[in-house]
Amino acid sequence: MTETVCDFYCGKILTGLQVVPVCFENERLLAFRHTNPLWEQHVVLLPKKHIESLLTLEEADNDLLLELIGAAKKIAGDFMSRFGAARVYTNLGEYQSSKHLHWHIGSGKQLRPY
């Protein structure tokens, strides 16, 4: 985290104020099991660097974007092999409750309404 931006992920998750079940982590990315899952299997993947959304990525972030896509592909591939289906998406605008780029990767029955 390079900025002092206060969104949920920067303010709680990346600072360790809220402990989450980590699925994958390296120096630039974090993937964890959603604490209030929408599906039976639900992982959130985000860059540790604060980027507001997919639309605010800059050319300098191209390597990070490729790394995010690679991690999403691995997690979704694991879901495909274990459960036979997966969904991968990000939200924008009013659909994005936390203004920090993140991807949802899910599989299984929907547990609650959107």
Secondary structure as GFF3:
##gff-version 3
##sequence-region A 1 114
A	DSSP	alpha_helix	8	8	.	.	.	ID=ss1
A	DSSP	pi_helix	9	13	.	.	.	ID=ss2
A	DSSP	beta_strand	22	25	.	.	.	ID=ss3
A	DSSP	beta_strand	29	33	.	.	.	ID=ss4
A	DSSP	beta_strand	39	47	.	.	.	ID=ss5
A	DSSP	three_ten_helix	54	56	.	.	.	ID=ss6
A	DSSP	three_ten_helix	59	61	.	.	.	ID=ss7
A	DSSP	alpha_helix	62	83	.	.	.	ID=ss8
A	DSSP	beta_strand	87	89	.	.	.	ID=ss9
A	DSSP	three_ten_helix	93	95	.	.	.	ID=ss10
A	DSSP	beta_strand	103	110	.	.	.	ID=ss11
###
